C-alpha cells in the first residue's frame, strides 16, 4: 500500500472543508495510507529528509488531467516509490525552497483556490486516481 503525506500550511477552520477532507481520507483508506500534517504560516515547511517523493502544488506547476494525475501517482508507486509527499502552501503559496526540494511541481488549476479547497481537491483527485486504477465506476 502506498503512503501519501500531505503537508499543508495552515489549518482548516471551516467544518464543511474538514468534513470533505475526512470523507475522502476515509474513502482512500483501502488504497493508501494518508497522513496530513498542518504547519504554521510564515516560514518554510519543516520536512524530513526521508525517501519520500515530494510533489509541490503550485500555480507554475504542470497541469494534469485526472487520468494524467492517476498515471503519475501509480507510475511512481509501480517504480518503487512507496511514499509520496504533496506540499500545499498557504495564502502566499509555497516558499521557493520548498518548491526546490520537490522532485515535481503540479498545478491543480490556473485559478487560485484557498489552501482548504486545494486540500479537498487533492484528496478528491487522489481518490479518483485510486478508482481509475481499480477500474471502479467513480471516474467518468
SULWO-V406682 format. One record per residue. N is the residue number from 1. RES is the residue in one letter. PSI is psi in radians with two decimals (999 if undefined). NEAR is the number of other ideal C-beta (glycine too) atoms within 8 Angstrom. D_FIRST is the distance of its C-alpha to the first C-alpha in Angstrom with 2 decimals. Layout:
<<N | RES | PSI | NEAR | D_FIRST> <N | RES | PSI | NEAR | D_FIRST>>
This chain:
<<1 | X | 2.35 | 5 | 0.00> <2 | X | 2.53 | 12 | 3.77> <3 | X | 2.33 | 11 | 6.56> <4 | X | 2.06 | 14 | 9.67> <5 | X | 2.33 | 13 | 13.01> <6 | X | 1.98 | 14 | 16.08> <7 | X | 2.09 | 11 | 19.26> <8 | X | 2.60 | 12 | 22.33> <9 | X | 2.23 | 12 | 26.03> <10 | X | 2.84 | 12 | 27.68> <11 | X | 2.71 | 4 | 26.99> <12 | X | 2.12 | 10 | 26.89> <13 | X | -0.47 | 4 | 30.23> <14 | X | 2.22 | 7 | 30.44> <15 | X | -0.65 | 5 | 29.25> <16 | X | -0.62 | 6 | 28.42> <17 | X | -0.72 | 12 | 26.00> <18 | X | -0.72 | 9 | 24.37> <19 | X | -0.72 | 8 | 24.12> <20 | X | -0.74 | 11 | 22.58> <21 | X | -0.77 | 13 | 19.90> <22 | X | -0.72 | 8 | 19.21> <23 | X | -0.84 | 8 | 19.16> <24 | X | -0.60 | 13 | 16.65> <25 | X | -0.74 | 11 | 14.41> <26 | X | -0.77 | 7 | 14.80> <27 | X | -0.57 | 7 | 14.23> <28 | X | -0.36 | 14 | 10.94> <29 | X | -0.53 | 9 | 9.61> <30 | X | -0.27 | 3 | 8.46> <31 | X | -0.43 | 9 | 6.37> <32 | X | 2.63 | 11 | 5.50> <33 | X | 1.93 | 8 | 7.01> <34 | X | 2.27 | 13 | 10.34> <35 | X | 2.53 | 8 | 13.31> <36 | X | 2.26 | 10 | 16.76> <37 | X | 2.16 | 8 | 19.51> <38 | X | 2.34 | 8 | 23.02> <39 | X | 2.71 | 9 | 25.68> <40 | X | 2.71 | 6 | 29.43> <41 | X | 2.76 | 8 | 31.35> <42 | X | -0.05 | 3 | 33.65> <43 | X | 2.78 | 5 | 31.92> <44 | X | 2.75 | 6 | 29.20> <45 | X | 2.53 | 10 | 25.66> <46 | X | 1.80 | 4 | 24.90> <47 | X | 2.39 | 10 | 21.91> <48 | X | 2.63 | 4 | 20.69> <49 | X | 1.09 | 3 | 20.90> <50 | X | -2.80 | 5 | 17.60> <51 | X | 0.33 | 5 | 15.63> <52 | X | 2.48 | 9 | 14.11> <53 | X | 2.04 | 11 | 15.11> <54 | X | 2.34 | 12 | 17.49> <55 | X | 2.02 | 13 | 18.57> <56 | X | 2.29 | 14 | 21.80> <57 | X | 1.97 | 15 | 22.81> <58 | X | 2.70 | 12 | 26.53> <59 | X | -0.51 | 7 | 29.31> <60 | X | 0.06 | 5 | 30.10> <61 | X | 3.03 | 11 | 26.60> <62 | X | 2.31 | 7 | 25.88> <63 | X | 2.27 | 7 | 26.02> <64 | X | 2.57 | 8 | 23.40> <65 | X | 2.98 | 5 | 23.49> <66 | X | -0.70 | 11 | 20.62> <67 | X | -0.72 | 7 | 20.04> <68 | X | -0.70 | 8 | 20.38> <69 | X | -0.79 | 13 | 17.87> <70 | X | -0.85 | 12 | 15.35> <71 | X | -0.73 | 8 | 16.34> <72 | X | -0.89 | 11 | 16.01> <73 | X | -0.88 | 12 | 12.47> <74 | X | -0.43 | 10 | 11.12> <75 | X | -0.62 | 8 | 13.67> <76 | X | -0.80 | 10 | 12.53> <77 | X | -0.76 | 10 | 8.90> <78 | X | -0.43 | 6 | 10.76> <79 | X | 0.11 | 6 | 13.23> <80 | X | -0.01 | 4 | 11.17> <81 | X | 1.88 | 9 | 10.65> <82 | X | -0.19 | 7 | 7.59> <83 | X | 2.13 | 12 | 9.36> <84 | X | 2.40 | 14 | 11.52> <85 | X | 2.02 | 13 | 14.51> <86 | X | 2.35 | 13 | 16.80> <87 | X | 2.17 | 15 | 20.38> <88 | X | 2.15 | 13 | 22.73> <89 | X | 3.08 | 12 | 26.37> <90 | X | -2.63 | 9 | 29.06> <91 | X | -0.43 | 7 | 32.36> <92 | X | 0.18 | 5 | 33.33> <93 | X | -2.86 | 7 | 30.04> <94 | X | 2.60 | 13 | 28.28> <95 | X | 2.60 | 9 | 30.40> <96 | X | -0.67 | 6 | 30.95> <97 | X | -0.52 | 7 | 29.52> <98 | X | -0.73 | 14 | 26.17> <99 | X | -0.66 | 12 | 26.22> <100 | X | -0.61 | 6 | 27.34> <101 | X | -0.37 | 7 | 24.47> <102 | X | 2.50 | 11 | 21.97> <103 | X | -0.35 | 5 | 21.15> <104 | X | 2.63 | 11 | 21.42> <105 | X | 2.27 | 12 | 23.31> <106 | X | 2.75 | 14 | 22.85> <107 | X | 2.36 | 12 | 25.10> <108 | X | -0.45 | 9 | 24.44> <109 | X | 2.82 | 6 | 28.12> <110 | X | -0.27 | 5 | 31.52> <111 | X | 2.83 | 4 | 32.41> <112 | X | 2.34 | 3 | 31.96> <113 | X | 2.75 | 9 | 29.94> <114 | X | 2.78 | 6 | 29.69> <115 | X | -0.53 | 13 | 26.68> <116 | X | -0.79 | 11 | 25.92> <117 | X | -0.69 | 9 | 26.02> <118 | X | -0.68 | 12 | 23.91> <119 | X | -0.77 | 15 | 21.16> <120 | X | -0.80 | 12 | 21.41> <121 | X | -0.72 | 10 | 21.55> <122 | X | -0.83 | 13 | 18.47> <123 | X | -0.70 | 15 | 16.41> <124 | X | -0.74 | 10 | 18.08> <125 | X | -0.60 | 11 | 17.37> <126 | X | -0.73 | 14 | 13.63> <127 | X | -0.78 | 12 | 13.85> <128 | X | -0.73 | 13 | 16.24> <129 | X | -0.70 | 13 | 14.05> <130 | X | -0.67 | 11 | 11.36> <131 | X | -0.69 | 11 | 14.48> <132 | X | -0.84 | 12 | 15.97> <133 | X | -0.71 | 9 | 13.10> <134 | X | -0.10 | 7 | 13.21> <135 | X | 0.46 | 4 | 17.00> <136 | X | 2.89 | 7 | 17.76> <137 | X | -0.13 | 5 | 21.12> <138 | X | -0.79 | 7 | 20.26> <139 | X | 2.34 | 8 | 20.71> <140 | X | 999 | 3 | 24.40>>
